[in-house]
Amino acid sequence: MEKFIIKLIGTYLNVLSYVSGNYAANKALHIFSKPRKGKLKPKQISFLQSAKQEFLKYEDFNIATYHWKGHKTTILLVHGWESNATRWKNKIKHFIEEGFNIIALDAPAHGASGSELFNALLYSEFINVVAKKYQPEVIIGHSVGGMASVFFQQKHQLDSLRKMVLLGAPSEFETILKNYIKLLGYNKKIEKHLNKVILKKFGAVPSEFSTSKFSKDIEAEGLIIHDVKDMIIPYSDAKLIYRNFKNSKLISTEGFGHSLNDTSVTKNILEFLDK
């Protein structure tokens, strides 16, 4: 059923593109930017009540933040697409036991944060607001949260940041966009206009938004962890980021998938933080 709906949307916008390529591309970008899930469920809300909760502001958007106080290094946790701050639950337990000062946030259009739509650039500005308040020494980002964290640091260069952990992070936005275009079966007309719409909205073409390119400007020590059989973000993305992130280490896993939700991954992170 879901495949049928996806094909139907693609066909509809392809037809629409012959009336107005720009309008069809804007519709396509809206669909691409709107998460289908990621809002908080009752059990997740219960876990987050163990933290001090506060809303910060970026422009007109609320940023939901969660703070588990500790006496050691401040860590900022940045989740990925169609998720929320509770994705860190298992790791947070270990971090609290070690005495770390933990901050997590919900992305735009996720969890309890504002915005109807999501993109990594807006997310990077959410991260900047939170980072300016809490001055983390460490940022840990999962999936597109890792990409947004790199975008943030490349632009804002937070002085307090000493270490960055990227878990299953994508490298090239252009590749993500092309996969979306392929999934929906969009025609060349929509693809062409999508590039124009993105240039107009964000000031650069898709190929300019690159984790690997932006990581060249990051001085913090990096740890990249990626599963060799990740079915969401290919392992080749990790290798590309690693080649450009000059002060980084790459750890390859197998069998943990894109979530990397395993105690051995947490152990790798803790060892990296204790160095």
N, C-alpha and C positions, 0 to 999 in steps of 0.2 A: 504493500500500500504506500509506504513512504517513498519508494523508488518511483512509483507512478506519479505521486504528487510532485516530486522533484522534476521529473520529465515534463509534467504539465506546466510547471512554472517556467522552465526553460523554453518550452515551445511558445508559451504566451508572450514572453518578453522578446523572443526572436521575431515574432510577427509584429509586435509593437515597435521594434527597432526600425522597421521600414516606414513607419509613420513619423517617429522621432527617435533617432539614435541616442540623443542626449537624455531624453526622458527615460528611455528603457535602461540606459546605463545607470542613471541615478536610482532607479528602482532596484536594479541588480546590486548596487553598492549598499542600499538600505537593507536588503535581505542578507547580504554578506556580513553586515555589521550588527545584526540583531540576534543575540543569543537566544536559543530555544529553552535553555534551562540555566541554572546557576543561582536561582533565588533560594532563600533560606527555608529549610523545613523545620518542624517543631523540635526534633532531636538535635539538630544542628544549633538552633537557638539556645537550647539548654546548655550545650557545651560552651558556647560563646559567653554565657552569663557568668562563667568563671573568670572572665577578664573584665578589666575596666573598659567600658565602651565610651567612645567619644566620636562626634561628627565634626570633621574639619570641612573647609570649603575650598573649592576651586571654581572660580567664576560663579555660576548659579547652581553648581552641583554639590550635593552632599557627598562626603567621603567617609564611609564607616571604618573606624579603626578600633582595634582590640589590643589591650596592653596587659601582659602578664609580667609583673614587676620582678626583677632579679638584681643581684648585686654585681654581676659580671658584664661582659660585652653586650652591647645592644645589637640585636638582630632584627632586621626588617624582612618579613615573609611576604612574597608576592606571588599569588596563585595564577593559574592559567585560565584558558577559555572555558566557558560554561561550568565554572566552579565557584568557589567562594573561600573565605578564610578558614573554614572548617576542614578543608582538604589537608591542612597541616596538623590535624589533631594528634596523630601518632607521634610525629616528630616533636611537637610542642611538649608532650609529656616528658620526653628525654631531655629537651633543652631546659625545661623547668628544673628537673632533677639536678642538672649541672649548674644551675644558678644563673643562667643567661637572662638578660632583660629582653623580653620578646614583644615585638610589635607586629601586628598583621593588619592588612587592609582588604576591603572588598573592591574589586575593579569597577570601572564604569559599567552600568547596566547589569551588575552582578551583586549577589548578596543583598545588603541593605544600602548600598551606595546608589547615587543618583545617575541620571542619563538613561535615555531609551536605547541608545546605540553605543557600541564599543569600537574602539580602535587603539592600536598600540601607542600612538602619539598622545592621545588623551590620557591613556593609562600612565604614560611617563610623567605627565604633569600632575596627576594624582599622587604618584610616588614622590615627586619633588616636594609637594606640600607636606606630606607626612615626614619625609626625610629632613626637611628644614626644621621641623618641630622637634624630632627625636634624635637627630644626628647619629644615625646608626654607623657602627664600624663594619658591619657585615650586612649584605643583602643576599637573600636566597630567593631565586625566581624559578618557577616551574613553567615549562612550555612558553606560551607567548608572554607570560609574566617575566621570564628570563629575557626575552627580546625587549620588552618595555623597560626593564631595569637597565639594560645596556644603552638604550636610547636616552634614558634619563641621565645616566652618568656621563655619557659622551657630551650631552648638551650642557648640563649644569655643573659637572665636576665638583661633587660634594667632597669637601676637604677631609671630613671625618672617616670616609670610606677606606677601609684597609683590605677587605676581602669580599669577593663576589662568587657565589655558587650558582651555576646554571644547570638546571635539571631538565633534560629533554627539550632544550631550547631550539627553536627554528632559526635558520640563518637568513634566508632571503624571503622578504615579503612578496617579491615577484613570483616566486615558486608557489607560495600559498595561494595567491590570487589565480594563477594559471590552473592549479588543481581545482579551485572553485569553479572556474569557467568550464573546465572539462566535465566536472560533476554535473553541472546544470545543463551542459550541452549548448552553451551560448555560441552564437555565430560571430564571425570576424567583425561585424559591424558593432556589436555590443562591446567586444574586447577593445576595439580601437577607441570607442567613446569612453569606456571605463578608464583608460589611461589618461584621457583628457580631463575627465571629471576629477580624478585623484590629483592630477597636477594642479587643477584650479583650487581644490579644497585644501590641499596639504602642502602646496608649494614645490613639489618634486614628483617625478615619475616613479612608479613602483620599484624599479631597479635600484633607486637611490636609498631605499629603506632596507638596510642590511646590517644584521647583528655582527657579522664577521668584519665588515668594513668599519663600523662604529667602534668595535672592540679594540681597534688599533690605537685609539686615543685614550684608553683606560690604563691607568697606572696601578690600580689595585691588583692584588694577587688573585688569580682566578682558579676555580675548580669547576671543571665541566664533567658532568656525569650523564651518560647516555646509554641506552640499551641497544645492542647491535641488531635486535629484531623489533625495534620500535616500529609499529605499524602506522603511527600518526605522523611523526616527524622522523625522517630517515637518519640513520647513523652518520651518513655522509655530511649532514649539516654540522654535527659535532666536530668532525675532523676539519671542516672549513673554518669554523669559529676558532678552534684550537690553533690553527696555523697563523691566525691573525692576532690572537690575544696573547701578547708577547710574554706575559708573566703568569702563564696558566699551566695546569696539569689536566690531562684527560684520563678519566676512569671509565672503562667500558664494562657494562654488565650484560648478562644474558638471562632472559626469562622473567624479568621484572616489568617488561612492557613500557608503555609511555608514562605510566603513573610513577614508576620507581618507588613505589610504596613498600619498601622492605627495610628491615632493621639494619641490614648490612650497609645500605645507602646512608642511613642515619649515622652509623658508625664511621663511615668514610668522611662525612661532613664534620663530625665531632673531632676526628683526628686532624683534619685540616684547620679547624678553628683553634685547636690547642697548640699548634706549631708556633 
